[in-house]
Each structure stands twice: as C-alpha cells, then as structure tokens.
Amino acid sequence: MIVSAIISPAEATYWLIPGRILFLAIHLLGVACFAWIVAKRLTPLRRAQRDFRFDRPWVRMGRVVQYWLGQWRHPRYRFAGAIHMLIFAGFLVLVMRAVWLLILGVSPGFSMPGMSGRAGHIYDIVRDYATTIVFLCMLVAAVRRLVFKPARYAVPARYGKGQTGDAIFLLALIAILMGADSLFEASQAAAQVQQRIPAELMAVFSLPWVLQQSLIGAPLAALVSLNTGARRCAQRPRTESTSDRKQSAGPSVINR
C-alpha cells in the first residue's frame, strides 16, 4: 500500500506542537476575537431606543432575500456591481469549503456529510471555479482602486481621508486566502500524481488546476512544504483584520 507524503493537518506537528492542538487553539482564539468584535458592534444597538422588528415577517424576509441574497442594489454600478455580485456568490459557494478546512485541522480524514460521492465531485468543480472567480475579482478590484480610481471613490476633505490602504489590505487578504486554498489543493494533487495515487480531477483552467499543472514536476519535498504552508494560511480564522478594516473602509471596498 502506498502512503501519501501529504498528511492531514491534524496529524502534522508544527514547532513541536501537535497539529490538532495548535489548530484547536487557533480556532478558539478566532471565535473569542469574533465574539469580542460582535459585542463591540452590538453595544450601540443595545443602548439605542428599542424598536419592534418582528412585525410583517414575510415582508421583512422578502426584503432580506431581495437585497442581501439577490444583491438588488449593486447593478446600479454595472461593472463594479457585477464584480461584487460575483464575489458574493463565490463566498456562498465557499462557505462549505471553509467549514471543512476548519474541521480538518482538528479531525483528520473528515468529510462533509453527503459530499463523498457524485455530489461532492460536482461541488469540487464548482468550488474550484468559485475560488478562481473570487481571486480574479480581487485583482480587478485592486486595480480599480490603485489605477483607474473612479470619481466616486474620492473622499471630500470635510469627511477626512480616504481608506484606499484599508481597502487594498482587505482585498489582499481575500486574494491570499483564495491562493492559499488553491495551493493547498494543487500541491496535494501534484504529490499524489507523482506517487501514482489516484487524485481528484480539478476544474480545467481554474486556479487550482493551473497551480497543479505548474507543480507536477516539483520535488516531492517541495510539494510537502508548499502544502504545509498553504494549509496554515487557509485554515487561519478570519478575525478582526477583515471585519474591522471593512468597517473602516466604508460600506464596500469593491463597488463604492
């Protein structure tokens, strides 16, 4: 029996610390930071005048579907709105992937329920393309912020300084997460091909597929190192760096 050189993050050791313990500590720290941020955000609401928000439930639910899920307002800016809608759709697809990565850090060999057969293969293909689309949208949005700079991006002096730096930082974080996840998958698949172990087929021309093709000839030791580094980044919880900076950058760093 051939044993893959790529081992589960939970079974690996990082700086003499078992992976399961390290990632569990990171997850708990991330949850604690997130809870603290949410508590800070809720403070003004708790101090504000009470307002009954449970009347007209169907109307309220319909507006949530229209404006949140349907992204109803974004087409007013055709190009930027389309980018924002693509990113939002990509995030919805990648939610399951994010949950799987977090659990994989503490439970080796974990598989999402119902995702082991044909449904899982279809999701993997859709996920590869979603990762690629989000990554490319991050690049396009960064170019718009740095190069083209639409007039509506300008902040009047009476309102203070612009938040271009914060916006670029947030876009870079998301792009790094997409790249790390793709590298994690691509390096594992490339190592499996070298060891003649059946590997999952990737979506053609997607970012993971491109990275896999470029890594096929890389030494096995390099693939293991790349996989280890990529999974550290891909499994890192989203803490205050994204939520706080997005708050300071305005309603949206993509289409404002």
N, C-alpha and C positions, 0 to 999 in steps of 0.2 A: 504494500500500500504506500502511495506517495503522500507525504505530508507537505502541505503548503508552507513556504517560507514566511508568508504573511500570517501573523497570528492575530487573534481578536484583541482589541484594546484592553478589555478586562483582564486578559491573561498576560499582558505585557508588564514590564517593570520600567518605571521612569524614575531616575535618580534614586534607586534603591527602594522606591515606594511601589507596592503592587498597584497595577492599573485600576483595579476595581475600587480600591480605597481612595486613590487620587481623584478619579472622576466623580465618585460619590461626594467627596468633599467639595469639588468644584461645583457640582450641581446644587448642593445645599447652599453654598455661598451665593450662587446665582439667584436662587429662589429668595434668599434673605435680602439681597440687594434689590430685587424686583419688588418684593413686598414693601421695602422702605420707600422706594420711588412712588409706588401706588399710594401709600399712606400720605406722602407729601402732596401728591396731586389731589387727594380727596379732602384735604384739610379745608380749602376754601369752600368746597361744596357743603361740608358739614356745618360751617359757620354761616352760610348764606340762609336767606329766608326759605322756609320749607315750601315746596311746590309739588302738588299731587301729580304724578306722572303715570298713573296706571289707568286713566280713563281712555276711551277709544283705542283699545288694544289692537284691533285689526288695522286701523288707520296707521298707528304708530309702527306696527310690524311691516306694513306695506311700504312705508317710507324708509325703514331700515333696509329692506330688500332693494328699493329703488336707488337710494343714494349711497349706501355702503356696498352692497353686493353688486348692484348694477352700475355703480360709478357714474351716476346720471349727469353730474355737473362737468365732468372732465372733458367731454367732446367740445366744449366751448373754445378750447385751445386745441386745434386739430392735431398738430404734431406732438406737442408736449402731453396733451391729454391721452393720445394713443399710447405713448410710452408709459405713462402712469398706469393705464389700464392693463397693459401687458405685464408690468411688474406686479401689480396686484393679483392678477390671475396666476402668475408664476408662484407667488407666495402661497396662494391657496393650494396649489398642487404640491408644493414642497413642505407643507406642514407635516404630513405623514413621514417624510424623509427625516425631518428634524427630530421628531419624536423617536424614530428608530435609532438615529445616531446617539441620542442621549442615553437611551436604554442599553445600547450596545456597549457603552463604556462600563457598565456595571454587570451586564448579563451576557456572557459570550454565547454566540450562536443564536441570539434572539431573532425571531422572525415575526413580523406583524401578522396578526390573525387574518386569514383569508388571502394573504399575499404570496403564498408558496407555489401556486400553480399558474395558469394562464393569466389570471387577473393580475398577479404580481409582475409577470413579464410585460404586460401591456402598460402597467403603471411605471415600470422602469424606463420604458421607451419615452413615455410622456414626460416623466421626470427629467430625463436627460435633455430633452428639448426645452423644458421649462427652465432648467438651470442655465442653458446656453442663452436663452432669450433674456433672462434677468441680467446675466453678465454683460451681454452686449448693450442692453438698455442703460446699465450703469456707465459704460464708456461713453455712450451718446450723450447722456445727461451731464457728465463731467465736461465734455467738450462744449456743450451749450453754455455751461456756467463759466468756463475759462476763456473761450474763444469768441463765440457769437454774441453772448450776453444780450438777450432781448431787452428792450427798453423797460419793460415791466419789472425786470429784476433789480433795477436801480432803487435804492432806498433814499428818500428825501432826507436832507441833513437834519431836519427837525425831529426825525424819528430815530436818529442815531446812525450807527454804522451798519453796513450790510453783513450778512452771515455767510459769505461765499466760502470761507475757510471751513466752517462747520458743515456746510452742505457737501463740500468735496470730501471731508473726512468721513461723513456718513456713507456717501456713495462708494468710497474706497473700502470701507468695512464690509459692505454688502458684496462688492466685487470679490474681495479676498475670500469671503465665506463660500461664494459660488465656485471660485477657482480651487479652493482647498478641498471642497467636497468632490469636485471633478477629478482632482489629482489623486485623492484617496481611492476613488473607484478605478481610475485608469491604471494606477501603479499596481493595484491588486490584480486586475485583469491581465496586465502585461506579465506579471510574475507567474500567474497561472499558465499562461501560454508558454512561457519558457520551460516550465516544469511539466508540460504536457498534461495539465489538469484542465478539465472542461471549465470554461469561463462563460459567464453570461454575455450574450451578444448586446452590444451597445447601439444606441440610435446613430445611424450613419450621419456624419458631418456635424454631430453635436460636439460640445466642448469635451466631454469625457472621451468620446471616440477619437477626436483629434489628438488628445494627450496620450491615449493608449497607443496610437499608431507611431507617435514620436518616441515612445518609451520602449517599444518592442525590443530594440537592440541594446538597451541599457543593461549594465551588470546587475545581477540579482541583488547584490548587497546594496546598490544604489536605490533600487526599487523599494527595498525594505525601509531604507532611511527616508525616502520620499513619502512612503505610506505612513510611517510613524509621525513625521512632521505634519503632514496634511490632516491626519485624524485629530491631532492635538488642536489644530486651529478650527476644524469643522465641528468639533464637539464642545467648543468653548461656549458657555451660555451667553445670551445677549443680556448684558446688564445695563448700567446707567449710561454707557458710552453711546448707545444708539438712541435710547428714549430721550435723554436729556438734550443731546445735540439736535435731535429732530425738533424738540420743543423750541429751542433757541433759534433754529434756522427758519422758523415760520411754519405755516400750515403744511407746506410741502416743499421739499428741496428739488422736486422733479419739475413741477409744472407751474410754479409761481413766477 
